[in-house]
Amino acid sequence: MTARRAANPASPRRRFTVSGGVVLAAEVWGAPDAPPLVLLHGGGQTRGAWGTAGRRLAARGWRVVAADLRGHGQSGWSPDGSYDIDLFADDVRVLVAALGGRPVLVGASLGGLSSLLAAGEAPRAAVRALVLVDVAHRPDPAGARRILDFMAARPDGFSSLDEVADAVAAYLPHRPRPEALDGLRRNLRREGARWVWHWDPRLLKRLADSIHPAGAAARHQAAARHLAAARAADVPILLVRGAISDVVPEAIAAEFCVSVPCVHRVEVAGAGHMVAGDRNEHFIEAILPFLTRIREST
């Protein structure tokens, strides 16, 4: 870790203390006086998902902050095991207030939903714009279930990085299996002789309740809440959909755009739900026109 910091002095670490005394770990790129932009990963990921995007966006004139959500990566775990979506939204509010400057929030999946609620529900975070990465007012139930099933599949962990790579390749058949396995380490931690996912195991049930509640009535209520937040946010919103996503299929993306005024929309060809991980360069090119307009309009 020390060698990595020395090799990349332009990428300092920051810490943010949020509710319950939980400390969020974050990585920063870009000039201190550049307009702020926050990258928030999806459930079960870490800030490492944004490494290339963070550097590229900083080179385009943004002060980029990529944080590990609570219960993920190097951030603290909730002391009581609570991971309600409102806690994640409150954490986003703390980040926004600490950074100042009305940042743009770029959130994937859980990070996007947390950003949407932080910006659209009281107390509303002071943000400049939202980029929702393959997340809308509701997920496709089968796609959401596939994510949760994958996260729950190996509670005992893995014996090797090769075993992890095989599991990921089976889960993401459209993505080539990585030849170099070191990149997998950012999503894993060691427990004895096993590799386990780098998130609090107590997160899984709470995540299911938040993003895919049981019962049609609960899912309808959650979707209505998210639409109301999107309308109330009163900031430009870009919906970035993976063209082969099974979580936000075309019909749901269209439903969101019809229901929320002034939503911009782009698709990233060949990408599934994890858009930046699947087609990172295409993802960056897809969001840059929107970000440029936002920066030039304020």
TORKOLVO-909105 format. One record per residue (C-alpha): residue number from 1; residue in one letter; x, y, z. Coordinates in nm, 4 decimals, m for minus. Example, Ala and Ser with C-alpha at 12.3 -4.5 7.8 and 13.67 -1.06 7.14 Angstrom:
! residues 2
i/aa/east/north/up
1/A/1.2300/m0.4500/0.7800;
2/S/1.3670/m0.1060/0.7140;
! end
This chain:
! residues 298
i/aa/east/north/up
1/M/0.0000/0.0000/0.0000;
2/T/0.2863/0.2400/0.0803;
3/A/0.4509/0.1746/m0.2547;
4/R/0.1250/0.2386/m0.4347;
5/R/0.0829/0.5778/m0.2648;
6/A/0.4375/0.6757/m0.3506;
7/A/0.3851/0.5792/m0.7140;
8/N/0.0696/0.7910/m0.7364;
9/P/0.1180/1.1048/m0.5250;
10/A/m0.1688/1.2817/m0.7079;
11/S/m0.4147/1.0362/m0.5529;
12/P/m0.4320/1.1113/m0.1775;
13/R/m0.6628/0.9350/0.0658;
14/R/m0.9375/1.1037/0.2637;
15/R/m1.1569/0.9936/0.5519;
16/F/m1.5127/1.1031/0.6263;
17/T/m1.6897/1.0243/0.9552;
18/V/m2.0599/0.9534/0.9115;
19/S/m2.3418/0.8405/1.1410;
20/G/m2.2657/0.5766/1.4021;
21/G/m1.9009/0.6853/1.3990;
22/V/m1.8417/0.4892/1.0779;
23/V/m1.5406/0.6163/0.8830;
24/L/m1.5576/0.6132/0.5039;
25/A/m1.2341/0.5701/0.3093;
26/A/m1.1955/0.7670/m0.0126;
27/E/m0.9433/0.8279/m0.2868;
28/V/m0.8983/1.1659/m0.4549;
29/W/m0.7717/1.2745/m0.7966;
30/G/m0.7398/1.6169/m0.9546;
31/A/m0.6598/1.9770/m0.8674;
32/P/m0.7905/2.1034/m0.5305;
33/D/m0.9659/2.3990/m0.6945;
34/A/m1.1385/2.1937/m0.9682;
35/P/m1.5164/2.1391/m0.9480;
36/P/m1.5949/1.8339/m0.7317;
37/L/m1.7334/1.5048/m0.8592;
38/V/m1.8107/1.2052/m0.6368;
39/L/m1.7988/0.8435/m0.7584;
40/L/m2.0077/0.5925/m0.5598;
41/H/m1.9860/0.2206/m0.6367;
42/G/m2.2544/m0.0474/m0.6357;
43/G/m2.3378/m0.2971/m0.3635;
44/G/m2.0621/m0.5523/m0.3077;
45/Q/m1.8003/m0.3432/m0.4894;
46/T/m1.5331/m0.0989/m0.3682;
47/R/m1.3992/0.2359/m0.4805;
48/G/m1.1453/0.0386/m0.6849;
49/A/m1.4167/m0.0005/m0.9476;
50/W/m1.3577/0.3653/m1.0394;
51/G/m0.9775/0.3768/m1.0601;
52/T/m0.9463/0.4375/m1.4335;
53/A/m1.2545/0.6603/m1.4473;
54/G/m1.1301/0.8715/m1.1566;
55/R/m0.7978/0.9439/m1.3220;
56/R/m0.9570/1.0133/m1.6595;
57/L/m1.2162/1.2516/m1.5196;
58/A/m0.9526/1.4333/m1.3144;
59/A/m0.7535/1.4819/m1.6338;
60/R/m1.0660/1.6451/m1.7792;
61/G/m1.0696/1.9090/m1.5063;
62/W/m1.2655/1.7553/m1.2162;
63/R/m1.1720/1.7070/m0.8514;
64/V/m1.2770/1.3427/m0.8205;
65/V/m1.3545/1.1665/m0.4932;
66/A/m1.4246/0.7913/m0.4980;
67/A/m1.5463/0.6542/m0.1647;
68/D/m1.5993/0.3066/m0.0264;
69/L/m1.9579/0.2874/0.0970;
70/R/m2.0119/0.1835/0.4568;
71/G/m1.9623/m0.1881/0.5030;
72/H/m1.7452/m0.2069/0.1900;
73/G/m1.3739/m0.2055/0.1172;
74/Q/m1.1663/m0.0028/0.3616;
75/S/m1.4639/0.1828/0.5096;
76/G/m1.6023/0.0926/0.8507;
77/W/m1.8875/m0.1475/0.9127;
78/S/m2.2107/m0.0380/1.0803;
79/P/m2.1658/m0.1280/1.4496;
80/D/m2.5180/m0.2685/1.4745;
81/G/m2.5197/m0.4309/1.1315;
82/S/m2.7729/m0.1794/0.9971;
83/Y/m2.7527/m0.1057/0.6237;
84/D/m3.0855/0.0552/0.5469;
85/I/m3.0868/0.2604/0.2260;
86/D/m3.1527/0.5743/0.4326;
87/L/m2.8175/0.5262/0.6071;
88/F/m2.6390/0.5181/0.2724;
89/A/m2.8272/0.8314/0.1624;
90/D/m2.7297/1.0091/0.4846;
91/D/m2.3666/0.9129/0.4240;
92/V/m2.3862/1.0754/0.0814;
93/R/m2.5223/1.3918/0.2431;
94/V/m2.2228/1.3994/0.4781;
95/L/m1.9820/1.3580/0.1864;
96/V/m2.1491/1.6383/m0.0075;
97/A/m2.1473/1.8749/0.2893;
98/A/m1.7815/1.7991/0.3661;
99/L/m1.6712/1.8608/0.0090;
100/G/m1.8809/2.1711/m0.0590;
101/G/m1.8948/2.3232/m0.4042;
102/R/m2.2135/2.1396/m0.5103;
103/P/m2.0516/1.8243/m0.6494;
104/V/m2.1794/1.6088/m0.9321;
105/L/m2.2729/1.2653/m0.7996;
106/V/m2.1978/0.9638/m1.0188;
107/G/m2.3468/0.6537/m0.8615;
108/A/m2.3722/0.2953/m0.9802;
109/S/m2.6563/0.0760/m0.8552;
110/L/m2.6604/0.1124/m0.4740;
111/G/m2.4403/0.4228/m0.5003;
112/G/m2.6786/0.5735/m0.7540;
113/L/m2.9887/0.4984/m0.5507;
114/S/m2.8252/0.6480/m0.2395;
115/S/m2.7327/0.9588/m0.4385;
116/L/m3.0840/0.9930/m0.5767;
117/L/m3.2416/0.9839/m0.2303;
118/A/m2.9788/1.2188/m0.0857;
119/A/m3.0476/1.4751/m0.3585;
120/G/m3.4240/1.4386/m0.3752;
121/E/m3.5406/1.3869/m0.0152;
122/A/m3.5102/1.6199/0.2825;
123/P/m3.2625/1.7279/0.3889;
124/R/m3.1640/1.7619/0.0237;
125/A/m2.7924/1.7485/m0.0480;
126/A/m2.6623/2.0485/m0.2429;
127/V/m2.5511/1.8816/m0.5660;
128/R/m2.5044/2.0079/m0.9181;
129/A/m2.6196/1.7014/m1.1128;
130/L/m2.6733/1.3262/m1.0889;
131/V/m2.5359/1.0500/m1.3088;
132/L/m2.7232/0.7255/m1.2398;
133/V/m2.5264/0.4285/m1.3690;
134/D/m2.7631/0.1423/m1.4519;
135/V/m3.0052/0.2280/m1.1745;
136/A/m3.3530/0.3750/m1.2074;
137/H/m3.6654/0.3878/m0.9914;
138/R/m3.6907/0.0081/m0.9853;
139/P/m3.4843/m0.2906/m1.0972;
140/D/m3.6046/m0.5842/m1.2980;
141/P/m3.6830/m0.8461/m1.0284;
142/A/m3.4956/m1.1273/m1.2035;
143/G/m3.1877/m0.9119/m1.2596;
144/A/m3.1845/m0.7941/m0.8982;
145/R/m3.2231/m1.1504/m0.7742;
146/R/m2.9303/m1.2664/m0.9893;
147/I/m2.7043/m1.0092/m0.8199;
148/L/m2.8141/m1.1099/m0.4722;
149/D/m2.7777/m1.4803/m0.5514;
150/F/m2.4212/m1.4245/m0.6708;
151/M/m2.3323/m1.2265/m0.3589;
152/A/m2.4760/m1.4984/m0.1349;
153/A/m2.3330/m1.7956/m0.3240;
154/R/m1.9985/m1.8346/m0.1440;
155/P/m2.0306/m1.7413/0.2233;
156/D/m1.7246/m1.9557/0.2982;
157/G/m1.5118/m1.7659/0.0452;
158/F/m1.2605/m1.8983/m0.2072;
159/S/m0.9394/m2.0950/m0.1833;
160/S/m0.7581/m1.8962/m0.4531;
161/L/m0.7847/m1.5967/m0.6848;
162/D/m0.8249/m1.8391/m0.9745;
163/E/m1.1371/m1.9727/m0.8081;
164/V/m1.2662/m1.6160/m0.7696;
165/A/m1.1959/m1.5441/m1.1369;
166/D/m1.3872/m1.8557/m1.2410;
167/A/m1.6888/m1.7508/m1.0330;
168/V/m1.6865/m1.3985/m1.1778;
169/A/m1.6490/m1.5318/m1.5321;
170/A/m1.9518/m1.7565/m1.4847;
171/Y/m2.1505/m1.4621/m1.3470;
172/L/m2.0380/m1.2231/m1.6227;
173/P/m2.0053/m1.4400/m1.9347;
174/H/m1.9985/m1.1335/m2.1627;
175/R/m1.6749/m1.0114/m1.9997;
176/P/m1.3410/m1.1826/m2.0799;
177/R/m1.1897/m1.3697/m1.7873;
178/P/m0.8953/m1.1580/m1.6649;
179/E/m0.5505/m1.2974/m1.7334;
180/A/m0.3947/m1.0940/m1.4508;
181/L/m0.5704/m1.1656/m1.1222;
182/D/m0.4216/m0.8952/m0.8988;
183/G/m0.7088/m0.6594/m0.9823;
184/L/m0.9478/m0.8940/m0.8040;
185/R/m0.7770/m0.8269/m0.4710;
186/R/m0.9449/m0.4883/m0.4315;
187/N/m1.2804/m0.6631/m0.3856;
188/L/m1.1479/m0.9304/m0.1485;
189/R/m0.9904/m0.9699/0.1929;
190/R/m0.8129/m1.2596/0.3606;
191/E/m0.9750/m1.4600/0.6385;
192/G/m0.7254/m1.7250/0.7341;
193/A/m0.6492/m1.9275/0.4230;
194/R/m0.9623/m1.8082/0.2389;
195/W/m1.0437/m1.5121/0.0194;
196/V/m1.3790/m1.3517/0.1031;
197/W/m1.5627/m1.0563/m0.0468;
198/H/m1.4572/m0.7189/0.0937;
199/W/m1.7935/m0.6309/0.2502;
200/D/m1.9741/m0.6925/0.5761;
201/P/m2.1667/m1.0237/0.5484;
202/R/m2.4546/m0.8614/0.7401;
203/L/m2.5008/m0.6279/0.4437;
204/L/m2.6639/m0.8868/0.2216;
205/K/m3.0076/m0.9133/0.3823;
206/R/m3.0332/m0.5367/0.4332;
207/L/m2.9348/m0.4839/0.0717;
208/A/m3.2057/m0.7199/m0.0430;
209/D/m3.4639/m0.5352/0.1662;
210/S/m3.3517/m0.1994/0.0242;
211/I/m3.3124/m0.2654/m0.3463;
212/H/m3.5428/m0.5622/m0.3924;
213/P/m3.8022/m0.5697/m0.1140;
214/A/m4.0217/m0.8743/m0.0844;
215/G/m4.3727/m0.8444/m0.2246;
216/A/m4.5196/m0.6520/m0.5147;
217/A/m4.6729/m0.3855/m0.2897;
218/A/m4.3381/m0.3084/m0.1228;
219/R/m4.1610/m0.2910/m0.4588;
220/H/m4.4297/m0.0558/m0.5936;
221/Q/m4.3932/0.1683/m0.2889;
222/A/m4.0152/0.1771/m0.3254;
223/A/m4.0412/0.2630/m0.6972;
224/A/m4.2848/0.5468/m0.6216;
225/R/m4.0459/0.6826/m0.3596;
226/H/m3.7537/0.6809/m0.6003;
227/L/m3.9535/0.8540/m0.8734;
228/A/m4.0635/1.1217/m0.6268;
229/A/m3.7013/1.1779/m0.5237;
230/A/m3.5896/1.2066/m0.8852;
231/R/m3.8557/1.4689/m0.9561;
232/A/m3.7803/1.6635/m0.6388;
233/A/m3.4036/1.6679/m0.6896;
234/D/m3.4465/1.9512/m0.9406;
235/V/m3.1045/1.8970/m1.0983;
236/P/m3.0013/1.7572/m1.4359;
237/I/m2.9984/1.3763/m1.4354;
238/L/m2.8176/1.1443/m1.6740;
239/L/m2.9254/0.7805/m1.6854;
240/V/m2.6458/0.5587/m1.8154;
241/R/m2.7773/0.2160/m1.9082;
242/G/m2.5737/m0.0886/m1.9968;
243/A/m2.7208/m0.1993/m2.3276;
244/I/m2.7305/m0.5650/m2.2200;
245/S/m2.8255/m0.4979/m1.8576;
246/D/m3.0768/m0.7358/m1.7028;
247/V/m3.1255/m0.5018/m1.4055;
248/V/m3.2420/m0.1917/m1.5938;
249/P/m3.3891/m0.3229/m1.9191;
250/E/m3.5092/m0.0899/m2.1912;
251/A/m3.8693/m0.0784/m2.0681;
252/I/m3.7714/0.0324/m1.7165;
253/A/m3.5282/0.2943/m1.8477;
254/A/m3.7993/0.4337/m2.0754;
255/E/m4.0497/0.4361/m1.7879;
256/F/m3.8070/0.6364/m1.5745;
257/C/m3.7361/0.8896/m1.8472;
258/V/m4.1055/0.9437/m1.9187;
259/S/m4.1835/0.9871/m1.5494;
260/V/m3.9034/1.2317/m1.4629;
261/P/m3.8686/1.5578/m1.6584;
262/C/m3.5343/1.6610/m1.8044;
263/V/m3.3638/1.3233/m1.7755;
264/H/m3.0888/1.2680/m2.0300;
265/R/m3.0126/0.9115/m2.1305;
266/V/m2.7251/0.7229/m2.2918;
267/E/m2.6516/0.3554/m2.3464;
268/V/m2.3137/0.1833/m2.3402;
269/A/m2.2985/m0.0935/m2.5987;
270/G/m2.1769/m0.4311/m2.4793;
271/A/m2.2101/m0.3379/m2.1114;
272/G/m2.4238/m0.5111/m1.8534;
273/H/m2.5180/m0.3846/m1.5090;
274/M/m2.1575/m0.3075/m1.4100;
275/V/m2.1137/m0.0560/m1.6886;
276/A/m1.7785/0.0964/m1.5930;
277/G/m1.6264/m0.2443/m1.5255;
278/D/m1.7548/m0.3894/m1.8515;
279/R/m1.6693/m0.1046/m2.0913;
280/N/m1.4805/0.1600/m1.8986;
281/E/m1.3562/0.3696/m2.1903;
282/H/m1.6995/0.3721/m2.3527;
283/F/m1.8577/0.4649/m2.0195;
284/I/m1.6311/0.7669/m1.9798;
285/E/m1.6939/0.8837/m2.3352;
286/A/m2.0683/0.8453/m2.2784;
287/I/m2.0796/1.0728/m1.9733;
288/L/m1.8282/1.3399/m2.0783;
289/P/m2.0694/1.5462/m2.2956;
290/F/m2.3178/1.5680/m2.0070;
291/L/m2.0461/1.6616/m1.7571;
292/T/m1.9104/1.9257/m1.9931;
293/R/m2.2541/2.0840/m2.0260;
294/I/m2.2972/2.0852/m1.6499;
295/R/m1.9629/2.2510/m1.5910;
296/E/m2.0166/2.5129/m1.8594;
297/S/m2.3667/2.6006/m1.7382;
298/T/m2.2638/2.6908/m1.3828;
! end
